[in-house]
Amino acid sequence: MEKHLHIICFDVPYPVDHGGYFDLFYKLVALHQQGIRIHLHCFEHKRPQQSELEQYCVEVNYYPRQCGHKGFSHKLPYIVSSRTNATLEDRLLKDSHPILLEGVQCTYLLHDERFNNRKMILRLFNVEYKYYKQLFHSSNSLFHKMYYLNESRLLKRYEESIANKSLILTLSDQDTNTYRKEFGAKQVATLPVFLPYTQISAPEGVGCFCLYHGNLSVPENEAAAIWLMKKVFNDLRIPLVIAGKSPSSRLQRIAGKTKNACVVADPSEQEMQDMIGKAQINILPSFNVTGVKLKLLNALFNGRHCLVNEATVQSTGLEPACHIGTNATAFKSQIVQLYRQPFAEEEIRLRKSLLLSTFDNKQNAQRLIQWIF
């Protein structure tokens, strides 16, 4: 008997050019490989429609996101209220297939009485109110600070209201525990992120630069890159490459004044993977303790030494595969030590034991199917 599943995505999940799209896209692929008949629904804003998705889905439907003042609500978080659509709701009501909600952003249906008896599963990517609180702290714009703080306030109340309306599948044990303890969620479990990596491709030997990579338009990532240039590489004679999407003129200006630092703006996926593999140290400090750091997983699967701070690896179980610095001085010391230290086979074996059994797309798709059906 065929198994049909509606999946509602907060954005168009292809191309996979940002960490937030890894789980969305590679979950589609894994479920398709298990024979699930997927009816995909995407909210569309700046990312165009993609024919690639039709390879994995019975149908792909697109809905405009209500941006700007049209999407604002005094009661609902903007990320939720801007993703409501009557056509989507009518389409879903034509059958009784289960619905996978990709992110808190897509949970408006949980408050619609017409879906009270419908099997729905929420895939949680962050404890969103905490994530927006972190964005508030890392933003330099007063307008953005006001928006992030208000959104965080609305999200805390909203996330508590949905905590027991469906089965919730988080990306990390940390988020599972938060929903259990803080919001009283009774049906919540951890399902690891779906990834494109099936083996450890980290090269042995010595690379030729240090790399920080990420979406540089995200305030937290820009702040981390600036911290590295001003506090860590300010007096090191070791090259630092900062690579990612949409670097600001401010970031590029600071890099221009920092000896041995450069910015690679908007590299292709292939160029980014090439840099990760050639770097001697992937340096990934974070000022945000929420969610799973996809760029860290990318570096562990495909790069040599990984240097992080405690916030990057907190409650991930990945600590043994990383070098951890607590402050700028510790980062400097570890960089000097690791820059000439060959990456060896024993470290690859450690990563295999830590990563391959946890991030197994086939195994995790089968677990998800059991939860849904």
N, C-alpha and C positions, 0 to 999 in steps of 0.2 A: 504493500500500500504506500502510495506517495505521501511524503511529508512536506507540507507547505508552510512557509514562515514569512511573515511580514517583518521587514527590518526598516526602521525609521532612523535616518542619519541626520545629524545636525548640520552637515555640509556634504558636498560632493566628495566622496572618499578616494578619488583618483585625480591626478597623479599623487603618488606617495612622496611628497616633497617636504614634509614636515612631520615631526614626531607624532603629532596628534592624529595622523591618518594611518599609521602603521596597523593598529589594532582593527580599525574599521575595514580596511581593504583586505588584509591577509586573513581575517576571520571569514569574509565572504568567500575567498578562495577555498579555505579549509572546509567550510560547510558545503560548498558546491561539490567538492571532491568526495564528501560523504553522502552525496545523493540528495541533499536538501533542495527543494524547489523554492528559490528565494524571490520574493516580491519586494523590490527595493524602492524606498521612498526617500528622496533627498531634498533638503532645503537648500535653495540655491541663492548665492549672493554674488561673490566676486569670482568664484571658480566655475568655469563653463561645464556644460553637459559633456559626458564622456562615453563614447561608444564602447570603450574597453570593458565597461561594467556589464554590458549585455552578454559577454561570454559566460558570466557566472550566475545570471539572474533570469528568471522567467519573464520578468518585466522590470523596467526602471522608470519611475515617475519623478518628476521634478516640480517643486513648489517654490514660489518666490518668498524669500524671507521679508518680513515687514520691518524694514529698517528705518532709523530715524524716529521722528515723533510718532509715526504710525504704530510702532512696536512698543511704545512705552505704556506702562501700567503702574498705578500707585500701589497695587497689591502684589503683583507678580514680578519676579526678577526679569529684567530685560531679555536675558538669554533664553527665557522660557516664553514670555509673552510675544516675542517677535517670531516665534516658530509655531504659530497656530494657523490652521487652514481647513476650511469647511470641505473643500474638494477631497482632501486627504481623509477626513473623517468619514465622508460618505463612501469613499472607495473601500475603506477598512470594514465598514458595516455590511458590505455585500457578502461576506463569508465569515467563518468562525475560526480562521487560522490563528495560531498564537502570534504575538507581536513582541519583537525585541526592540526596546527603546535604547538607542545609542546615546547615552549621556543624559544628565539632568535636563539639558536643553530641550529634550524631546518628550518630556513627561507630562505635558498638558493633558493628555488623554486620561491620566490617572485620576483626574478630577471630573471626568465626564461620566455621568451615570449610565449612559448607553453602553459603556464598556465595563461595567461593574463585574460581569460574569465572564469576562474575556481573560484568557491566560496571557499575562504580560510579564516580561522580564526586563529589568533595568540593568544595563551595563554601565557601571559607574567608573568614570575616568579620573575623577578628583573628588575630594570633599570640597565642593565648589566654594562654599563661603570662606573656607580657609585660604584657598587659592586666590580669591579676590582680595582678601585681607593682605596677603603677601604682595599682590600687585599694587595695592594702595601704598605700602611702605616703600616699594622700589621705584615708583613713578616720580618723575620730576615736574610733571604738569599738574597745576592746581585743578584744572578742569577734570583731568583723568583721575586725580586723587578723589575728588568729590564723587565721581561716578563709581569708582571701585569700592569706596567705603559704603555708599548707599546700596550697591548691588550685593555686597557681602552681608549687610544687615538683612536685606530681603531674602537672600539665599539661605541664611541660617534658619529662619522661620519656615521657609518653603521646604528645605530638605528634611526638617523634622516632620512636616506634614505628609511627606510621601514615604517615609521610612518603613511603613508597614502596609503599603498598598500593593506591593509586588515582591517577587524574589529579586534580590539585589546581588549582582556579581561584580565585585571590585577587582582592581588590578593588584592590590597589595593587602597584606595582613594588617598593616597600619590603618588603612581606610576601613577595612572590615571591623576592626576593633572600635574605631571612632563611631561608626554607625550603630554598633551594638551598645556601646557604653553611653554615648552622648545623646543619641536619638532613640534608643530603645528598640532598634530593628531586631525582629525575631527571625526573619528569613534572609540571611546575608552570608555570602561565602566568597572566597577568593578564587578567581580564575586568571592565571597569568596572561600577560599580553601576547597577542599573536604577532609573529615576526617573520621577516623574509629569510632569516638566517637558519641554516640547517646544520652547519658545522663551524668549528673554530677556524677562522682564516687568518688569524694574527700571524704575521711573519716573524720568524726568529731573526736574531741579529740586532743591528744598530740602525736607527733611523737618523734623520738629519735636521729635524726642527721640532719644536713644541707646537701643539695645536689646541686651540679652543674653538669649538664649533657649536652652532645653534642658530635658531631663528633670531637674528639680531634686532628685529623690530619689537621683540618682547622686552619690556623694560628690565625685567630681572636678568635676562641674558646680556643686555647691553651693560648693566651695572657690573656683572661679573667680569666681562671683558675689560672694562675700564679699571676695575680693581686690580686685575692682573697686570695691566700696563703701568699703573701708577704706584702700586704697592709691592709687586713681586719682581717684574722685569725691569724696573726703573734703574737698577744698577747691575743687572746680569748681562754678560756678553754671550748670550745664547738666543738664537732666533725664535721668535714667537709669531705664528700665523693665526689670525683670527678670521674664521670663514663662516659665512652664513647669509641668510636672506635679509635684504633691505637694511643694510647698516646705515645709521644716520650720519649726517655731515659732521655732527659733534664727535661721534666715535672715530670717524676717519681722520678728523683733525687731530685728535689726541694720539692716534696711531702715527700720524706724520711727525709728531714731536717726540715720539718714543724710539730710541735707538733699537735697532734689531727687531722692530715690530712692523707688521704689515697686515692689511685687511684684504681678503679675497671676497668680493661682493657677488652674491647670487651665483655660486658655482652650480653646475649641473649635478645630478645625483652621482654620475660616474666620477666627476671631478672630486666631489666630496669624499667618496669612498677611497679614491686614490690617495688623497691627502691623509685620511685616517690610517691607511696602511703604511704610508711612508714616514709618518711622524715617529719620533723616538718616544715622546711622551704625549698622550692625550690628557690635557689638563682641564678638569671639569668641576670647578667650584660652583656651588649653588647657594642662593640666599633664600630658597623656598623649600620647605620640607614636605610639601604635599606631592602626591602622585608618584608615578614611576618615571625615572629619567631615561627616556628612550635613547638619548644620545650616549648615555653611559653603556647601555646594552650594546649599541652599535660599536662603540670603542672596544668593549670586552670581546666581542665576537671577531672583530676585524682589525684591531690595532694592537700596538705593543703596550708599554707601561701605561697604567691609568693612575693619575694623581687627582684626588678629590678631597673635599672636606667632609665633615661628619654629616652635614645636611643632605649631601648627595646620596649617601648610602644608608641613611638611618632606616632601620627595620626592613632592609631589602634582602639580607642574607648574602650580599655580594661583597661584604667587607674583606674576606680573605683574598679576593682577586685584585684588590686595589691598594694603593699607597695613600695614606690619609694624613693630611696636614691640618692643623688646628688654626693656624694664622699665617700671615704673610711670611714671617721669618721661617716657619716650618716648611712652607712651600718652597722658598728659596733653597733651603738646605737639601730638600729631597730632589729638587730639579738638578742641582749640581751633582748629586750622587748618582741619579738615574740616567743622566744624559750620556754617559759613557758606558753604562752597564748593559751588556747584551741581553736581549729578551730571549729566554731559554725554553727548552722543551718541557721542563718541569712546570713552568707557569701555564703552558698550553694544556697540560694534563689536568691541572687544577681547575682551569676554566671549563674544560669538558665535563668534569664531575659536577661542577656547580650549575652549569647552564643547560646542558643538552637534555637532561631529564625533565627539567622544569618548563622550558620553553619548547615543548613538542607540540606543534600545531595539530597534528592528527589526533594525538591523545587528548588534547584540550578541546578540540571540536567534538569528539565523542562524549566527553563529560558534559559539554554544553547541550548537546542533543538530548542526553538523558534528563537533564534538568527541564528542558522545554517540553519534551514529549512524554 
